[in-house]
Amino acid sequence: MTDESFKEKRRFMRFENTNINFKAKDMEKTPVPSSMAQAVAVNMSTEGICFLCSLPLEPGTIVELDIEVPFQPTPAHLEGEVRWSKPIKTEEGKNMFDTGVRLLISKTDETKFFLFICNKMEERIKELEEKLENK
């Protein structure tokens, strides 16, 4: 195989380790507590989020997401549709669910969320610049 076969094919840069609170809007589809549950983003882009949580979510379930945004007093409130959820075991041996959600961004939080993405991109660029300087 060539290096070309491993080339990143995603359209957008991905970000990770962001705290998320979520709840399912469709309680009939997924028995998630009516209060917010916690998750941690494994990766996130402008189109979707993959996060680890302790609850299984059925594909098609609409979830409300509160995503912590650096330098903002309140989280971004977004909605998304669960595309997949599969059980995994973490490195620590904990049973979790790797869950993919396609974002359905409302206009009110679109700006806040994109500012977050821009901040993360700026951080990543600085990291890459530092690596280049240290070569």
C-alpha positions as CSV (number, residue, x, y, z in Angstrom):
1,M,0.0,0.0,0.0
2,T,1.1,3.5,-0.7
3,D,1.0,6.5,1.6
4,E,-1.8,7.8,-0.6
5,S,-4.1,5.0,0.6
6,F,-3.8,6.4,4.2
7,K,-4.4,10.0,3.2
8,E,-7.0,11.7,5.3
9,K,-10.3,11.7,3.3
10,R,-12.4,13.8,5.7
11,R,-13.7,17.1,4.4
12,F,-13.2,19.0,7.7
13,M,-10.6,19.2,10.4
14,R,-11.5,17.1,13.5
15,F,-11.3,18.1,17.2
16,E,-11.4,16.0,20.4
17,N,-11.7,16.0,24.2
18,T,-14.6,18.4,24.5
19,N,-17.2,18.0,27.2
20,I,-20.7,17.4,26.0
21,N,-24.0,17.1,27.9
22,F,-26.9,15.5,26.0
23,K,-30.4,14.2,26.2
24,A,-32.7,12.4,23.7
25,K,-35.7,14.3,22.4
26,D,-37.4,11.0,21.4
27,M,-37.8,9.1,24.7
28,E,-39.8,6.3,22.9
29,K,-36.8,5.5,20.7
30,T,-34.1,5.6,23.3
31,P,-34.5,5.3,27.1
32,V,-32.2,8.1,28.1
33,P,-32.8,10.0,31.4
34,S,-34.8,13.2,30.9
35,S,-31.9,15.1,32.6
36,M,-28.7,15.7,30.7
37,A,-26.2,12.8,30.4
38,Q,-22.4,13.4,30.1
39,A,-20.1,12.5,27.2
40,V,-16.7,13.4,25.9
41,A,-16.1,14.1,22.2
42,V,-13.7,11.7,20.5
43,N,-13.7,13.9,17.5
44,M,-15.8,16.7,16.2
45,S,-16.2,18.7,13.0
46,T,-18.6,21.2,11.6
47,E,-20.8,18.4,10.4
48,G,-20.9,16.0,13.2
49,I,-19.6,14.6,16.5
50,C,-18.4,11.3,17.7
51,F,-18.5,10.9,21.5
52,L,-18.1,8.3,24.2
53,C,-21.0,7.9,26.6
54,S,-22.3,5.2,29.0
55,L,-25.7,4.9,27.2
56,P,-26.7,3.2,24.0
57,L,-28.5,5.5,21.5
58,E,-30.6,4.2,18.6
59,P,-29.8,5.5,15.1
60,G,-32.4,8.1,14.1
61,T,-32.8,9.5,17.6
62,I,-32.7,13.3,17.8
63,V,-30.5,14.5,20.7
64,E,-30.1,17.9,22.3
65,L,-26.4,18.7,22.8
66,D,-24.8,21.3,25.1
67,I,-21.1,21.7,24.0
68,E,-18.7,23.6,26.1
69,V,-17.2,26.5,24.1
70,P,-13.9,28.1,25.3
71,F,-14.2,31.7,26.2
72,Q,-18.0,31.7,26.1
73,P,-20.1,32.0,29.2
74,T,-22.7,29.5,28.0
75,P,-22.4,26.3,26.0
76,A,-23.6,26.0,22.4
77,H,-27.0,24.4,22.2
78,L,-27.2,22.1,19.2
79,E,-29.4,19.3,17.9
80,G,-28.2,16.2,16.1
81,E,-29.3,12.9,14.7
82,V,-27.7,9.7,16.0
83,R,-26.2,7.9,13.0
84,W,-24.7,5.0,14.9
85,S,-23.8,3.7,18.4
86,K,-21.6,0.8,19.1
87,P,-20.3,-0.8,22.3
88,I,-16.6,-0.5,23.0
89,K,-14.3,-1.1,25.9
90,T,-12.0,1.7,26.9
91,E,-8.3,1.3,27.6
92,E,-9.3,1.4,31.3
93,G,-11.6,-1.6,30.7
94,K,-14.8,0.5,31.0
95,N,-17.8,-0.4,28.9
96,M,-18.9,2.6,26.8
97,F,-20.7,3.5,23.6
98,D,-19.0,5.1,20.7
99,T,-21.7,7.3,19.2
100,G,-21.8,9.2,15.9
101,V,-24.2,12.2,15.6
102,R,-24.8,14.3,12.5
103,L,-25.4,17.9,13.6
104,L,-28.5,19.8,12.8
105,I,-27.3,23.4,13.7
106,S,-29.8,26.1,14.3
107,K,-29.0,29.6,13.1
108,T,-28.9,30.9,16.7
109,D,-25.9,28.7,17.8
110,E,-24.2,28.4,14.4
111,T,-22.0,31.4,15.0
112,K,-21.0,30.3,18.5
113,F,-20.2,26.8,17.3
114,F,-18.2,28.0,14.3
115,L,-16.2,30.3,16.6
116,F,-15.4,27.3,18.7
117,I,-14.2,25.4,15.6
118,C,-12.1,28.4,14.5
119,N,-10.5,28.6,18.0
120,K,-9.7,24.9,17.8
121,M,-8.2,25.3,14.3
122,E,-6.0,28.1,15.5
123,E,-4.8,26.0,18.4
124,R,-4.0,23.1,16.0
125,I,-2.1,25.5,13.6
126,K,0.0,26.7,16.5
127,E,0.8,23.2,17.5
128,L,1.9,22.3,14.0
129,E,4.0,25.5,13.7
130,E,5.8,24.6,17.0
131,K,6.5,21.1,15.7
132,L,8.0,22.6,12.5
133,E,10.1,25.1,14.4
134,N,11.5,22.3,16.6
135,K,12.7,20.2,13.6
